[in-house]
Amino acid sequence: MTEKEKKLAGTGCETLAPTEERKSLAEIERSIIKRYRKHIWSKFIKAIKEYQLIQKGDKIAVAISGGKDSLLMAKLFQQLQRHGKSDFQLEFIAMDPGYHPDIKELLIENCEYLNIPIHVFESGIFEITNRIAEDYPCYMCARMRRGALYGKAQELGCNKLALGHHFNDVIETTLLNLLCSGNFKTMMPKLKSQNYEGIELIRPLYYIEEEYIKRFIQYSGIWPLNCACMVAAKKIGSKREEIKELIEELKKNFTNVDMSIFRAAENVNINGILGWEKDGEKYSFLEFY
């Protein structure tokens, strides 16, 4: 066990240990454009263009959790400003929901090394969710985190909030809704906030597969956070983890099944479904039969 692993032991934090020595900032930034151009950089640019995620004059709050996804997202935005679009502003926000002091230190250390100028603010969400949602803390925690991030983005005068959900999150959410909620609904690449006027949520990692995010982080030598919640650390498994395992099993027998799940949300045939919902109103095929 390394010194860093010893320090993090018992904090509730899972980490993705790097497979190589930590690279210099210049090497890390260059790898995004060169080494991972096909699987990361190009797909980042594709999502931004196809879903029109950035417009001239935008001020984007980039949410940094300290995990692998958000750290990569921050660097992608910085590289975009440096090598492509420069007609938008960035604010990097990091919410402290009640991290162990060593976890918070690791978050700040990583961002400093990666030259990500973060605004850290406290919320106390871990303590609240532990008290009011002990059995199912993750759902409540996610909702409260989202609200806190929206609020901070609004405070900083941002009109967009960027989250680090990736391709695998999208297909897992689609299957979760289908198998556990009895509806067909995916994770959208962008959506307008209903509670925070004038703010739009965007997901620029929408096309990027988790495997390549892991490869980038391990190559960089950075120690990202995974889940630093002491409450969640006590729970055994989750439905999302079960869905992740299910998809891996399906991939053994069905070619490109992950992409098929993803594309299904683009190819819904209204003539072949029993009912749908639009803007809170439910419709039946019988109304149009």
C-alpha angles and dihedrals in degrees: 000000000000124000090255092052090050090051093051095044111113095016094103091246123133114199137195100231113218119244094210139041115277111277125222118265090251092053092048093050093045092051091061091060098034117021095034098029096119100043102032117014097041093046091049090053091044093055092047092051100039096045096034092233097164129046131182112280096021119150106205126198106210109205113221116195093168092248127124095262098052094043090054091045091054092052091047091055091048091050090048091055091047099045106022134004117024100166095099136067130233134211117184112210127187120187119207104210091182105302123182106260091249090053093051089048091053091049093052093042092053093049092048091050091048092046093241108150102214133190104217116201132173128235108165090221096145092060093046096049091046089055102042104026106031096149098047107019099153097068093048092043092053092051093048093046090052091051093048091050092048090050093051092046090053091047090055092050096250123153095197137045117203119207127190101235111144139198094280092051088055097053093040090054091049092053093042090057092045098046102031106027102032095234138100109237131136136200106269123226089229139002139172118250114247095200103036109056117222096015125114125194116223132188109201094173089063095121098036117105118227093232091066092046088056091048092051093049094046091048091050093054092229121145105221126189119249110179115347096176116120090201095054090044088067094054122091113232128315139232090254091056089049090051090049089054091046092055091050089053092048091052089063092064105023120058114231091352091154091057090045090056090049094048093047089076089056094049106048110153108210090198090063103051132080099222146348142192127232124181092341095311120114122218134191127210086235090070089064100031 
